[in-house]
Each structure stands twice: as structure tokens, then as C-alpha cells.
Amino acid sequence: MFLRRFRMNKPLFERIVSTIENGVPYFRQRRDATGRLGLSALQKCSAAICMMAYRCPANAVDEYLRLAETTAHKCLEKFVDGVIHLFGDVYLRRPTTEDLQRLLHIGEQHGFPGMVGSIDCMHWEWKNCPTAWKGQYSRGSGNPTIVLEAVASQDLWIWHTFFGPPGTLNDINVLDRSPVFDDILESRAPRVTYIVNGRQYNMAYYLTDGSYPNWATFIQSITLPRGRKAKLFVQFQEACRKDVERVFGVLQARFAIVENPALFWYKGKIGKIMRACIILHNMIVEDERHTYNFYEPSEFHHGEESRTHHVDLSYSTDRQTNLHNLIDIRNDVHDIQMHDRLKKT
């Protein structure tokens, strides 16, 4: 019952409340001028999570938690800021070398050596978009939306997020603004090598739909597969690519505030709410991984001898970040010939 109401297990909820109470002064219980105790951290956090999970109005928690409308709004804003500040570095991090080793192992088990997840975009409707911005955020006769770009793995962990582009942009336009390849371009990403049919590659890739370009870092499905080999590839590729679609569905099911139109006037507050929902989603994924005895990340730290991938424990610091090296790395990322060769093998 607690899991159904609060979208998470009780020990995880208690850990979040305790951490926020100690890290954010607003959630500490105080006494007023008459000596009476004020609202507790449990009441304030419960109000914030109820508003995120059910998208209920701020005045709907008055009788249940004894909070006024303005107090409930403030609890939501302070809770979102606390979650981002206290948990963002851990639960919305870039993949480390250990994470890459595990992701590459999972990708190889699913028939895609070198695959580290799938990438796609989702639109969140913005009901109270300013009138002056509606033409920028509305596509055709539709409602204004804000785009979320995300990279997810098979266990529904979200590894990368980019939120904020207007809804008129398609996936390619969002990709041009996205920082998803910044670590690679700036030579801060770990070295990744893997072998496919006897040929060695040194750049991991994502599974995408047909709207993304034919780069070395993207592998799409085949539009009209002909032959047994092509049909088998399409079957496996489309099955694994659905991981990011599942993430969007689970995220909207857990937090109704993301599924329904955003009611806030300020885009900055909407972005913080989306970021906090993603962090809480990753915390729930980690908690359920241990609760329901899913695989442990330590199982992939020491892979089998038959694996074809390798992650260097040291970062790529041998290439200086200058204009010449930046152009060379960018050309490697956009290599169409490598994309075709990898896709055909």
C-alpha cells in the first residue's frame, strides 16, 4: 500500500526525508512564538511527493496533511531543490568506468557489442506557456511543449538528460544543442574498445529510431529489411531500443505531474521538477534492484574472459583539447562509413 501511494518503498522514503531534513533548513521542525511545534519534515515531504505523484492541487493536501496552499507550493519548490542538491551528483551522474563496463556487458549479452543504451526524446505539454512564446513552443496547431532528451539502459536507469528545448524542434535539432557528446569531444570520456566480427572499434554507440543521423555513435533499425539476417537484426534492435520508451512510460506513470500538462508559469521551475522526478526515478530503480534481487553492479566489474569489450580505467588525457583535435573527434563521431560498416556486420 505504501509503494502504491508514494511510488517507492518505505525505507527509501524515510532515507529521503531524513537526508532532506538534515540538509535543507526549511524542513527542520521548529517552534513558533507560543512554543508549539510547527510542521514536521514528514508532512512537508509527503505533501511534495503527493503533488508530484498525483498532480493534485496544492490545496488538496490541506485536510490530509494540514498544510495551506502557499505552504504546499513552497514545500514542493524546496523539496525539488533539496533533491537536486543532495542526490543529483549520485543519481544523475555520467557513467563511470564501472558503469560503462556493466552497460557494455549488458549490451553484448543482448547481441549488440559496444552498445551503452538507447536515446530518444519526449514532449511535456506546457499549459501556462507565455503567449509571446507559444509560436516557438507549439508545433502546428498543437499545444506548447518542452522537449526532454534522455539516454536509458535496460534496467530503466536514466544516464543522460537534456531538458528545455522548445517543442518545435525535432530530434536532430535537439541533438545539435544537446551535451550528450561533450565528454567525448573534450577527451574526458573513458576509452572504450570492443570487437565485432574480428574488427576493433573504439567508440560506443546508442540505439535510436530512424530520425537520428547515420553517425558512428548511432545504430538505427532497417526500414525495409530483406533477408533473414536483416529481419533478425531489426527484431533485436527494435526490442532493445524500446528501453528508453519504457523509461518515459514508467516516469509518467510514477509521477503524474510529468504526464499531465505543466501548470507553472516559469520554465526554470518546470525544469527543476523534471530533474527531481528523474533523480527520484533512478533512486527507485536502485532500491528495487536490491529489493527484488536483480543483478548487482559488482557482477560486471570482473567480466568473463570471452568478452570482446574493454574500458580503460584512466581517462583519455593523451589528446589536448584544441581546435584541431576537436574537429578530428567530431569527424569520428559523425563517421558515416563506420556506421555503415558496423551496422552491416
C-alpha positions as CSV (number, residue, x, y, z in Angstrom):
1,M,0.0,0.0,0.0
2,F,2.8,2.4,0.8
3,L,4.5,1.6,-2.5
4,R,1.3,2.3,-4.4
5,R,0.6,5.6,-2.6
6,F,4.2,7.1,-2.6
7,R,5.7,5.3,-5.6
8,M,8.6,4.0,-3.6
9,N,9.3,1.6,-0.7
10,K,9.1,2.9,2.9
11,P,12.8,2.6,3.7
12,L,13.7,4.7,0.7
13,F,11.1,7.3,1.6
14,E,12.5,7.5,5.1
15,R,16.0,7.9,3.8
16,I,15.0,10.8,1.5
17,V,13.1,12.5,4.3
18,S,16.0,12.2,6.8
19,T,18.6,13.4,4.3
20,I,16.5,16.4,3.3
21,E,15.7,17.3,6.9
22,N,19.4,17.4,7.7
23,G,20.5,19.1,4.5
24,V,17.7,21.7,4.0
25,P,17.0,24.1,6.9
26,Y,13.4,24.7,5.7
27,F,12.4,21.1,6.5
28,R,13.6,21.2,10.1
29,Q,10.8,21.3,12.7
30,R,10.7,24.5,14.7
31,R,8.6,26.0,17.5
32,D,6.6,29.2,16.9
33,A,6.4,32.2,19.3
34,T,3.9,30.3,21.5
35,G,6.2,27.3,21.8
36,R,4.1,25.0,19.7
37,L,5.8,22.7,17.2
38,G,5.4,23.6,13.6
39,L,5.2,21.3,10.6
40,S,7.4,18.3,10.5
41,A,9.7,17.2,7.7
42,L,7.4,14.2,7.2
43,Q,4.4,16.4,6.5
44,K,6.3,18.7,4.1
45,C,7.9,15.8,2.1
46,S,4.7,13.9,1.9
47,A,2.9,17.0,0.5
48,A,5.6,17.5,-2.1
49,I,5.6,13.8,-3.2
50,C,1.8,13.7,-3.3
51,M,1.8,16.7,-5.6
52,M,4.4,15.1,-7.9
53,A,2.9,11.6,-7.9
54,Y,-0.8,12.6,-8.3
55,R,-0.5,16.1,-9.7
56,C,-3.1,17.1,-7.1
57,P,-3.6,20.9,-6.4
58,A,-1.7,22.5,-3.6
59,N,-4.9,23.0,-1.6
60,A,-5.9,19.3,-1.9
61,V,-3.5,18.2,0.9
62,D,-4.9,20.7,3.4
63,E,-7.2,18.2,5.2
64,Y,-4.8,15.3,4.9
65,L,-1.5,16.9,5.9
66,R,-2.8,20.2,7.5
67,L,-0.8,22.4,5.0
68,A,-2.1,25.6,3.5
69,E,-1.9,26.1,-0.3
70,T,1.0,28.6,-0.2
71,T,2.9,26.3,2.2
72,A,2.4,23.3,0.0
73,H,3.7,25.2,-3.0
74,K,6.8,26.2,-1.0
75,C,7.3,22.7,0.2
76,L,7.3,21.4,-3.4
77,E,9.9,24.0,-4.5
78,K,12.1,23.4,-1.5
79,F,11.8,19.7,-1.9
80,V,12.8,19.8,-5.6
81,D,15.8,22.0,-4.8
82,G,16.9,19.6,-2.0
83,V,16.6,16.5,-4.1
84,I,18.7,18.0,-6.9
85,H,21.3,19.4,-4.5
86,L,21.6,16.3,-2.2
87,F,21.1,13.4,-4.6
88,G,21.8,14.9,-8.1
89,D,25.6,14.1,-8.1
90,V,25.0,10.4,-7.5
91,Y,21.7,9.6,-9.2
92,L,22.1,11.8,-12.3
93,R,25.8,11.2,-13.0
94,R,27.7,10.5,-16.1
95,P,28.6,6.8,-16.5
96,T,31.8,5.9,-14.7
97,T,34.2,3.3,-15.9
98,E,32.4,0.7,-13.8
99,D,29.1,1.8,-15.2
100,L,30.4,1.6,-18.7
101,Q,31.8,-1.9,-18.1
102,R,28.4,-3.1,-16.9
103,L,26.5,-1.4,-19.7
104,L,28.8,-2.9,-22.3
105,H,28.4,-6.3,-20.8
106,I,24.6,-6.0,-20.9
107,G,24.7,-4.8,-24.5
108,E,26.9,-7.7,-25.5
109,Q,24.5,-10.1,-23.8
110,H,21.7,-8.7,-25.9
111,G,23.6,-9.1,-29.1
112,F,25.0,-5.5,-29.5
113,P,28.7,-5.3,-28.5
114,G,29.6,-1.6,-27.9
115,M,26.0,-0.5,-27.1
116,V,25.6,1.6,-23.9
117,G,21.9,2.4,-24.0
118,S,19.2,3.9,-26.2
119,I,18.3,7.6,-26.8
120,D,15.1,9.4,-27.6
121,C,13.0,12.5,-26.9
122,M,9.8,13.1,-25.1
123,H,7.5,16.2,-25.1
124,W,6.0,17.6,-21.9
125,E,3.0,19.9,-22.5
126,W,3.2,23.4,-21.1
127,K,-0.3,24.7,-20.3
128,N,0.6,28.1,-19.0
129,C,3.2,29.0,-21.6
130,P,3.5,32.7,-22.1
131,T,1.6,34.0,-25.1
132,A,4.7,35.5,-26.6
133,W,6.4,32.1,-26.6
134,K,3.6,29.9,-27.9
135,G,4.7,30.2,-31.5
136,Q,8.2,29.0,-30.5
137,Y,7.0,26.1,-28.4
138,S,3.9,24.9,-30.4
139,R,4.1,22.7,-33.4
140,G,1.4,23.3,-35.9
141,S,-2.0,23.7,-34.2
142,G,-0.9,21.7,-31.1
143,N,-0.2,22.9,-27.6
144,P,3.1,24.3,-26.4
145,T,5.6,21.5,-25.3
146,I,9.1,21.3,-23.9
147,V,11.4,18.5,-25.1
148,L,13.3,16.1,-22.8
149,E,16.2,14.1,-24.4
150,A,17.2,11.0,-22.3
151,V,19.5,8.1,-22.5
152,A,18.4,4.9,-20.7
153,S,19.7,1.4,-20.1
154,Q,18.0,-1.9,-19.9
155,D,17.3,-1.6,-16.2
156,L,15.5,1.7,-16.8
157,W,18.3,3.9,-15.3
158,I,18.4,7.3,-16.9
159,W,22.1,8.2,-17.7
160,H,21.7,11.5,-19.5
161,T,19.0,14.2,-19.6
162,F,18.7,17.4,-21.6
163,F,15.5,19.3,-20.9
164,G,14.4,22.7,-22.2
165,P,14.3,22.9,-26.0
166,P,11.1,24.2,-27.5
167,G,8.6,21.7,-28.9
168,T,9.0,22.9,-32.4
169,L,12.4,21.2,-32.6
170,N,12.7,17.7,-33.9
171,D,15.2,15.1,-32.5
172,I,18.0,16.2,-34.8
173,N,17.7,19.9,-33.7
174,V,17.6,18.8,-30.1
175,L,20.7,16.7,-30.7
176,D,22.6,19.7,-32.1
177,R,22.0,21.6,-28.8
178,S,22.5,18.5,-26.5
179,P,25.7,18.0,-24.4
180,V,25.5,14.2,-24.8
181,F,28.8,14.0,-26.6
182,D,30.6,16.8,-24.7
183,D,32.8,14.3,-22.8
184,I,33.9,12.6,-26.0
185,L,34.7,15.9,-27.8
186,E,36.6,17.3,-24.8
187,S,38.6,14.0,-24.3
188,R,37.1,13.4,-20.9
189,A,35.3,10.1,-21.6
190,P,36.9,6.7,-20.7
191,R,38.4,4.8,-23.6
192,V,36.1,2.1,-24.8
193,T,37.2,-0.7,-27.2
194,Y,35.2,-3.7,-28.5
195,I,35.4,-6.2,-31.3
196,V,32.7,-7.1,-33.8
197,N,33.4,-9.9,-36.3
198,G,37.2,-9.5,-35.8
199,R,37.2,-5.8,-36.3
200,Q,38.1,-3.5,-33.4
201,Y,36.1,-0.3,-32.7
202,N,36.8,2.4,-30.2
203,M,33.6,4.4,-29.9
204,A,30.4,3.2,-28.1
205,Y,27.0,3.8,-29.7
206,Y,23.3,4.2,-28.8
207,L,20.3,2.5,-30.3
208,T,17.9,5.0,-31.9
209,D,14.9,5.3,-34.2
210,G,15.1,6.3,-37.8
211,S,15.0,10.1,-37.2
212,Y,18.6,10.2,-36.0
213,P,21.5,10.7,-38.4
214,N,23.8,7.9,-39.6
215,W,26.7,8.6,-37.3
216,A,29.2,6.1,-35.8
217,T,27.5,6.7,-32.4
218,F,24.0,5.8,-33.5
219,I,22.6,2.5,-34.8
220,Q,19.1,2.6,-36.2
221,S,16.8,-0.1,-37.4
222,I,16.4,-1.1,-41.1
223,T,13.3,0.4,-42.7
224,L,12.6,-2.4,-45.2
225,P,14.5,-5.5,-44.0
226,R,15.2,-8.1,-46.7
227,G,16.6,-11.4,-45.9
228,R,16.9,-13.4,-42.7
229,K,19.9,-11.5,-41.4
230,A,18.3,-8.1,-41.8
231,K,15.0,-9.2,-40.2
232,L,16.8,-10.7,-37.2
233,F,18.8,-7.5,-36.7
234,V,15.5,-5.4,-36.8
235,Q,13.9,-7.7,-34.3
236,F,16.7,-7.4,-31.8
237,Q,17.4,-3.7,-32.4
238,E,13.7,-2.6,-32.0
239,A,13.4,-4.8,-28.9
240,C,16.4,-3.2,-27.2
241,R,15.6,0.3,-28.4
242,K,12.3,0.2,-26.5
243,D,14.2,0.6,-23.2
244,V,14.0,4.4,-23.5
245,E,10.3,4.3,-24.4
246,R,9.7,2.1,-21.3
247,V,11.5,4.7,-19.2
248,F,9.3,7.5,-20.5
249,G,6.2,5.4,-19.7
250,V,7.4,4.4,-16.2
251,L,8.4,8.0,-15.4
252,Q,5.0,9.3,-16.4
253,A,3.2,6.5,-14.5
254,R,5.1,7.2,-11.3
255,F,4.8,11.0,-11.4
256,A,1.6,12.2,-12.8
257,I,2.9,15.8,-12.8
258,V,5.1,14.8,-15.8
259,E,2.3,13.0,-17.6
260,N,-0.2,15.9,-17.4
261,P,0.4,19.5,-18.7
262,A,2.7,21.7,-16.6
263,L,0.9,24.4,-14.7
264,F,3.8,26.5,-13.7
265,W,4.5,29.8,-15.3
266,Y,8.3,29.8,-15.1
267,K,10.3,27.4,-17.2
268,G,13.1,27.2,-14.6
269,K,10.7,25.7,-12.1
270,I,9.4,23.2,-14.6
271,G,13.0,22.1,-15.4
272,K,13.7,21.6,-11.7
273,I,10.6,19.4,-11.3
274,M,11.6,17.3,-14.3
275,R,15.1,16.9,-13.0
276,A,13.9,15.9,-9.5
277,C,11.5,13.3,-10.9
278,I,14.3,11.7,-12.9
279,I,16.5,11.6,-9.8
280,L,13.8,10.0,-7.7
281,H,13.1,7.6,-10.6
282,N,16.8,6.5,-10.5
283,M,16.7,6.1,-6.7
284,I,13.6,3.9,-7.0
285,V,15.3,1.8,-9.7
286,E,18.4,1.3,-7.5
287,D,16.2,0.4,-4.5
288,E,14.1,-2.1,-6.4
289,R,17.2,-3.6,-7.9
290,H,18.3,-4.6,-4.4
291,T,14.8,-5.4,-3.1
292,Y,13.8,-7.8,-5.9
293,N,17.3,-9.4,-6.2
294,F,18.1,-8.0,-9.7
295,Y,21.7,-8.2,-10.9
296,E,24.3,-6.4,-8.9
297,P,26.7,-3.9,-10.5
298,S,29.6,-5.7,-8.9
299,E,28.9,-8.8,-11.0
300,F,30.2,-6.9,-14.1
301,H,33.3,-5.4,-12.6
302,H,35.2,-8.6,-13.5
303,G,33.9,-9.8,-16.8
304,E,34.4,-13.2,-18.3
305,E,37.4,-14.0,-20.4
306,S,35.3,-14.3,-23.5
307,R,34.1,-10.7,-23.5
308,T,35.0,-8.6,-26.5
309,H,34.9,-5.1,-24.9
310,H,37.3,-3.3,-22.6
311,V,37.1,0.0,-20.7
312,D,40.3,1.8,-19.8
313,L,40.4,2.8,-16.1
314,S,42.3,6.0,-17.0
315,Y,40.6,8.8,-18.8
316,S,41.6,9.9,-22.3
317,T,44.1,12.7,-21.4
318,D,46.6,12.0,-24.2
319,R,44.8,14.4,-26.6
320,Q,44.8,18.0,-25.7
321,T,41.5,19.9,-26.1
322,N,42.3,22.2,-29.0
323,L,40.5,23.1,-32.2
324,H,42.3,20.5,-34.4
325,N,41.7,17.6,-32.1
326,L,38.1,18.7,-31.5
327,I,37.5,18.6,-35.3
328,D,39.1,15.2,-35.5
329,I,37.0,13.7,-32.7
330,R,33.9,15.3,-34.2
331,N,34.6,13.7,-37.5
332,D,35.0,10.3,-35.8
333,V,31.6,10.8,-34.1
334,H,30.0,11.7,-37.4
335,D,31.7,8.9,-39.4
336,I,29.1,7.5,-41.8
337,Q,31.4,4.8,-43.2
338,M,32.0,3.4,-39.7
339,H,28.2,3.5,-39.1
340,D,27.5,1.5,-42.3
341,R,30.3,-1.0,-41.6
342,L,29.2,-1.6,-38.0
343,K,25.6,-1.9,-39.0
344,K,26.2,-4.4,-41.7
345,T,28.4,-6.6,-39.6
